[in-house]
Amino acid sequence: MSVISNIELVKQIGMASALETLCGQAYGAKQYHKLGVHTYRAIFTLLIVCVPLSLLWLFMGKILVLLGQDPVISREAGRYIVWLIPGLFAIAVTQPIIRFLQSQSLVLVLLLSSFASAAAHVPLCYVMVFKTGLGYIGAAMSISISYWLNLCMLVAYIAFSGSCKETRTIPTMEALQGVDAFLRLALPSALLICLEWWSFELLILMSGLLPNPELQTSVLSICLTSTTLLFSIPYGLGAAGSTRVANELGAGNPEGARSAVRVVLSMAVMDGVIVAGALFASRRLLGAAYSSEEEVISFVAAMVPLVCITVVTDALQGVLAGIARGSGWQELGAYVNLGSFYLIGIPTAIVLGFVLKMGGRGLWMGVVCGSVTQTTLMSAITFSIDWPKMVRPSSDPLPILQRCYLI
């Protein structure tokens, strides 16, 4: 039930990631007024995007049936996702605000607000699911409420904190006048993140077409959920790298940006090796954490070596994508992801999973091929960057791709 909602959530996060370039470089250049303008522009744009997405979610149950999914599961998934629509609008406002604060290195408030909303979500979800008898509908409602709670805390911090005194502004018509310029960076930013996430979500949808779909879908869902959880570490490293790179480029300090890239990549390598090693050592525990059925536990254990490869590539690409967002070459990164996953990864997955009848293991192996290709290409691009050319003159409204990345 969470596949489609995850797809749209990642899309919102991706579009908001354009602010990692815009706000990060503006803050480094001490153009504090522009942070508010860029943020309001992003909020306005994402709220508009929420309207067609909401209509899509309203009819998602019927759409899943047309795509060949199980009618019963599709109907229940449709009911679940409808109650996530209020949370969608909260995300549309929250994600730009997160980038607004992140570009100023105000990350402690993000941590505290996330912790507070998560702490409130647990008892709220329990009450909504069990005490009210709403079941999974209550779970969806509690998710939406938690999103709005987090948003309210962040807005209150910006409104009353002295840390945002210089960057805090009020909405003006200026924010509406540059939507097209924002979209030129927001759409590649969304694709940079979405193209990879969509490929993994497609695995879950395709697994429903395999023999014994209950087992295949369950195991691939466990693997995807695990990699998503573990990806939070490199994604955080990538966000830090994005902030530092953008700030240094905005301040006209290419050597500082180069140094930040070296540090964050070293941390990503350490994270990938340590986490993958721990995951492999506890491969049977992974399946047991989700299911008591021996068939599921054994299947997950057999999948873990492939998942470990994904963990390593995710650690690297999470940071590389952050560098791309901070320096403004999201468009090139989107092309890399498109070729890696949709010209190599997904076709390979289809051949291995369906033609060679390797099932869920074959599907995952195909996407691993795409992930390795993606990481290799993005590493080559990052190491060939001419950092002095990445510095954006203060008169430029956007980083110019043709000027900024290759020697």
FENVEN-V195030 format. One record per backbone hydrogen bond with DSSP energy under -0.5 kcal/mol. CO is the residue of the C=O (numbers start at 1). NH is the residue of the N-H. E is the energy in kcal/mol with one decimal. If there is no record, write none. Layout:
CO:NH:E / CO:NH:E
This chain:
2:6:-2.4 / 3:7:-1.8 / 4:8:-2.1 / 5:9:-2.3 / 6:10:-2.6 / 7:11:-1.7 / 8:12:-2.1 / 9:13:-2.4 / 10:14:-2.7 / 11:15:-2.2 / 12:16:-2.1 / 13:17:-1.2 / 15:18:-1.4 / 16:19:-2.0 / 17:20:-1.4 / 17:21:-0.6 / 18:21:-0.9 / 18:22:-2.2 / 19:23:-1.9 / 19:24:-1.1 / 21:25:-2.2 / 22:26:-2.0 / 23:27:-2.6 / 24:28:-1.9 / 25:29:-1.8 / 26:31:-2.9 / 27:30:-1.4 / 30:32:-1.2 / 31:34:-1.0 / 31:35:-0.6 / 32:35:-1.0 / 32:36:-0.8 / 33:37:-1.6 / 34:38:-2.9 / 35:39:-2.1 / 36:40:-2.6 / 37:41:-2.1 / 38:42:-2.1 / 39:43:-2.4 / 40:44:-2.6 / 41:45:-2.2 / 42:46:-2.7 / 43:47:-2.3 / 44:48:-1.7 / 45:49:-2.0 / 46:50:-1.6 / 47:51:-0.7 / 48:51:-1.0 / 48:52:-0.7 / 49:53:-1.5 / 50:54:-2.5 / 51:55:-1.7 / 52:56:-2.2 / 53:57:-2.5 / 54:58:-1.9 / 55:59:-1.0 / 56:59:-0.6 / 57:60:-1.3 / 59:63:-2.0 / 60:64:-2.6 / 61:65:-1.5 / 62:66:-2.0 / 63:67:-1.4 / 64:69:-2.3 / 65:68:-1.8 / 70:74:-2.8 / 71:75:-2.3 / 72:76:-2.1 / 73:77:-2.6 / 74:78:-2.3 / 75:79:-1.9 / 76:80:-2.1 / 77:81:-2.4 / 78:82:-1.4 / 79:83:-0.9 / 80:83:-0.6 / 81:84:-1.2 / 82:85:-1.2 / 84:88:-1.3 / 85:88:-0.6 / 85:89:-1.2 / 86:90:-1.3 / 87:91:-2.2 / 88:92:-1.7 / 89:93:-0.9 / 90:93:-0.6 / 90:94:-2.7 / 91:95:-2.6 / 93:97:-1.5 / 94:98:-2.6 / 95:99:-1.9 / 96:100:-2.3 / 97:101:-2.3 / 98:102:-2.9 / 99:103:-2.4 / 101:104:-1.0 / 101:106:-2.4 / 102:105:-2.0 / 105:107:-1.4 / 107:111:-2.2 / 108:112:-2.7 / 109:113:-2.6 / 110:114:-2.0 / 111:115:-2.5 / 112:116:-2.6 / 113:117:-2.5 / 114:118:-2.3 / 115:119:-2.6 / 116:120:-2.0 / 117:121:-1.8 / 118:122:-1.6 / 119:123:-0.8 / 120:124:-1.8 / 121:125:-3.3 / 122:126:-2.1 / 123:127:-2.4 / 124:128:-2.7 / 125:129:-2.5 / 126:130:-2.6 / 126:131:-1.0 / 127:132:-1.8 / 128:134:-0.9 / 129:135:-1.7 / 134:137:-1.5 / 135:138:-0.5 / 135:139:-1.3 / 136:140:-2.0 / 137:141:-2.3 / 138:142:-2.4 / 139:143:-1.7 / 140:144:-2.0 / 141:145:-2.3 / 142:146:-2.2 / 143:147:-2.1 / 144:148:-1.9 / 145:149:-2.2 / 146:150:-2.3 / 147:151:-2.1 / 148:152:-2.3 / 149:153:-1.8 / 150:154:-2.0 / 151:155:-2.5 / 152:156:-2.1 / 153:157:-1.9 / 154:158:-2.3 / 155:159:-2.3 / 156:160:-1.8 / 157:161:-2.5 / 161:164:-0.9 / 162:165:-1.5 / 164:168:-2.2 / 172:175:-1.3 / 173:176:-0.9 / 173:177:-1.0 / 174:178:-0.6 / 176:179:-0.7 / 178:182:-2.1 / 179:183:-2.6 / 180:184:-1.5 / 181:185:-0.7 / 182:185:-1.1 / 182:186:-2.9 / 183:187:-2.4 / 185:189:-1.7 / 186:190:-2.7 / 187:191:-2.5 / 188:192:-2.5 / 189:193:-1.3 / 190:194:-3.6 / 191:195:-2.2 / 193:197:-1.7 / 194:198:-3.5 / 195:199:-1.2 / 196:200:-1.5 / 197:201:-2.2 / 198:202:-2.7 / 199:203:-1.0 / 200:204:-1.1 / 201:205:-1.8 / 202:206:-3.0 / 203:207:-2.3 / 204:208:-0.8 / 205:208:-0.7 / 206:209:-2.0 / 207:210:-1.2 / 212:215:-0.5 / 212:216:-2.0 / 213:217:-2.8 / 214:218:-1.9 / 215:219:-2.5 / 216:220:-2.4 / 217:221:-2.2 / 218:222:-2.1 / 219:223:-2.3 / 220:224:-2.7 / 221:225:-2.8 / 222:226:-2.2 / 223:227:-2.4 / 224:228:-2.4 / 225:229:-2.2 / 226:230:-2.5 / 227:231:-1.8 / 229:232:-1.2 / 230:233:-1.2 / 230:234:-0.6 / 231:235:-2.5 / 232:236:-1.7 / 233:237:-2.2 / 234:238:-2.9 / 235:239:-2.2 / 236:240:-2.2 / 237:241:-2.8 / 238:242:-2.8 / 239:243:-2.2 / 240:244:-2.5 / 241:245:-2.7 / 242:246:-2.6 / 243:247:-2.7 / 244:248:-2.4 / 245:249:-2.5 / 246:250:-2.6 / 247:251:-1.8 / 248:253:-3.1 / 249:252:-1.4 / 253:257:-1.5 / 254:258:-2.4 / 255:259:-2.3 / 256:260:-2.1 / 257:261:-2.0 / 258:262:-1.9 / 259:263:-2.2 / 260:264:-2.5 / 261:265:-2.2 / 262:266:-1.8 / 263:267:-1.9 / 264:268:-1.8 / 265:269:-2.2 / 266:270:-1.9 / 267:271:-2.4 / 268:272:-2.7 / 269:273:-2.3 / 270:274:-2.4 / 271:275:-2.6 / 272:276:-2.2 / 273:277:-2.1 / 274:278:-2.2 / 275:279:-2.5 / 276:280:-2.4 / 277:281:-2.0 / 278:282:-1.3 / 280:283:-1.3 / 282:286:-1.3 / 283:287:-0.8 / 284:288:-1.5 / 285:289:-1.5 / 286:290:-0.5 / 287:290:-1.2 / 287:291:-2.2 / 293:297:-2.3 / 294:298:-2.7 / 295:299:-1.9 / 296:300:-2.6 / 297:301:-2.2 / 298:302:-1.9 / 299:303:-1.3 / 300:304:-1.3 / 303:306:-0.8 / 303:307:-2.0 / 304:308:-2.8 / 305:309:-1.4 / 306:310:-1.8 / 307:311:-2.4 / 308:312:-2.0 / 309:313:-2.5 / 310:314:-2.9 / 311:315:-2.0 / 312:316:-1.7 / 313:317:-3.2 / 314:318:-2.6 / 315:319:-1.0 / 316:320:-2.6 / 317:321:-2.9 / 318:322:-1.2 / 319:323:-2.3 / 320:324:-2.1 / 321:325:-2.4 / 322:326:-2.5 / 323:327:-1.9 / 324:328:-1.7 / 324:329:-1.5 / 329:333:-1.8 / 330:334:-2.5 / 331:335:-1.7 / 332:336:-2.0 / 333:337:-2.4 / 334:338:-2.5 / 335:339:-2.4 / 336:340:-2.8 / 337:341:-2.5 / 337:342:-0.5 / 338:342:-1.8 / 338:343:-0.5 / 339:343:-1.0 / 339:344:-0.6 / 340:345:-2.3 / 341:346:-3.9 / 344:348:-1.9 / 345:349:-2.4 / 346:350:-2.4 / 347:351:-2.3 / 348:352:-2.8 / 349:353:-3.0 / 350:354:-2.4 / 350:355:-1.3 / 351:356:-2.9 / 352:358:-2.4 / 353:359:-1.5 / 358:361:-0.8 / 358:362:-0.9 / 359:363:-1.9 / 360:364:-2.3 / 361:365:-2.2 / 362:366:-1.9 / 363:367:-1.6 / 364:368:-2.2 / 365:369:-1.8 / 366:370:-1.6 / 367:371:-2.6 / 368:372:-2.6 / 369:373:-2.1 / 370:374:-2.6 / 371:375:-2.5 / 372:376:-2.2 / 373:377:-2.4 / 374:378:-2.6 / 375:379:-2.0 / 376:380:-2.0 / 377:381:-2.2 / 378:382:-2.4 / 379:383:-2.4 / 380:384:-0.7 / 381:384:-0.8 / 382:385:-1.2 / 384:407:-1.1 / 385:387:-1.0 / 386:389:-1.1 / 386:390:-0.6 / 387:390:-1.3 / 387:391:-0.6 / 388:391:-0.8 / 391:393:-0.5 / 393:396:-2.0 / 399:401:-0.6 / 400:403:-0.9 / 400:404:-1.2 / 401:405:-0.8 / 405:386:-0.9
